[in-house]
Amino acid sequence: MLSPMVALHQDDDPLPHRGPLPSGVPAIWRTMLAIDRRVVGMAGRLRVSGAVPAELRGRPYLLAANHIGVFDAFVLMAACRRIGIAPRFMLAGGLLDAPVLGPALRRSGHLRVDRGTATALEQFAQATEALRTTTAPVLVYPEGRISREPGLWPERGKTGAARLALGAGVPVIPISQWGAHEAVYWGTETVNGVADVLPLARSGLSSPLRRPTFRVHFGSPVDLSGFTAGTPGHAVRAHARIMRAITDGLVPLRRDEPDVPRFRDPTRPTDSTSPWRPGG
């Protein structure tokens, strides 16, 4: 029976960030967000800071977040719901093609990206148009994968988020998060059998006594004035500005862990570097 635990922990954050979701959010996505809130509440304690400016509510904008673990999308969903927004995610095609989950995600309005395929450019153009013409925000991971940097600082990433924002002419809200990496091990990039799933079974979600704190901060809109779509070099510089904003917001969230995470995940590779790492 889950309700006592949820009732005890779901309101851990005392700050007044909560708000109703906007009208027009698909019913299936509302349901998924409600379920997600309970899952995150059982896995740890959610702390949310910052906000989306009131003047952006009801307008299109892009949310750009760092990627620290396989559970962090669930944490981001819960944090967004807490402040009253229901973003669409840019998702890998495999998720949208999955049985049961795929149809639910497609009906929720999430956007598809099949990186490295012949259809990627067309999908990017469709995402740009969708972002420009609808009011639901879009959430992306500029890094494109979970960070492999030893300290879990953001990796270099790709310019897709910057090009998307510049192409659609929308503002970018940086999201910094910390703590979700403790909930579930990185595991593996591919699952070919039971042996690949066992590391996940041994990770944080299997230990109800260890409840990490999930910290999510919504930063101020990134200043991309002076940058335009299609101008050589502008997407690269806009990307750097977005990544630095995410990193700046991450520093206070992990003040007690300025170098490497205290939590050690034996399954996560640490073979990358971060050009955004403070003091790096």
WOBEL-V222010 format. One record per backbone hydrogen bond with DSSP energy under -0.5 kcal/mol. NH is the residue of the N-H (numbers start at 0). CO is the residue of the C=O. Records with the same first field share a line. If there is no record, write none. Layout:
NH: CO + CO
This chain:
4: 1
5: 1
6: 2
7: 3
8: 4
9: 5
11: 8
13: 11
16: 14
24: 21
29: 25
30: 26
31: 27
32: 28
33: 29
34: 30
35: 31
36: 32
37: 33
38: 34
39: 35
40: 36
41: 37
42: 38
43: 39
44: 211
46: 213
48: 215
50: 217
52: 50
55: 52
56: 52 + 53
58: 55
61: 170
62: 137
63: 172
64: 139
65: 174
67: 65
71: 68
73: 70
74: 70
75: 71
76: 72
77: 73
78: 74
79: 75
80: 76
81: 77
82: 78
83: 80
84: 79
87: 136
89: 138
90: 88 + 110
92: 112
94: 91
95: 91
96: 92
97: 93 + 94
100: 98
101: 97
102: 97
103: 99
104: 100
105: 101
106: 102
107: 103
108: 105
109: 104
110: 88
112: 90
114: 112
116: 113
119: 116
122: 118
123: 119
124: 120
125: 121
126: 122
127: 123
128: 124
129: 125
130: 126
131: 127
132: 128
133: 129
137: 60
138: 87
139: 62
141: 139
143: 140
146: 66
149: 271
151: 148
155: 272
157: 141
160: 157
162: 158
163: 159
164: 160
165: 161
166: 162
167: 163
168: 164
169: 164
170: 59
172: 61
173: 171 + 219
174: 63
175: 216
177: 214
181: 178
182: 179
183: 179
187: 185
191: 189
195: 192
196: 192 + 193
197: 193
198: 194
199: 196
200: 196
201: 197
202: 199
204: 182
205: 202
206: 203
207: 205
209: 206
210: 208
211: 42 + 209
213: 44 + 211
214: 177 + 212
215: 46 + 213
216: 175
217: 48
218: 173 + 216
221: 171
223: 221
226: 223
230: 227
231: 229
233: 230
234: 230
236: 232
237: 233
238: 234
239: 235
240: 236
241: 237
242: 238
243: 239
244: 240
245: 241
246: 242
247: 243
248: 244
249: 245
250: 246
251: 247
252: 248
253: 249 + 250
254: 251
256: 253
264: 262
265: 263
267: 264
271: 147
275: 153
276: 273
279: 276
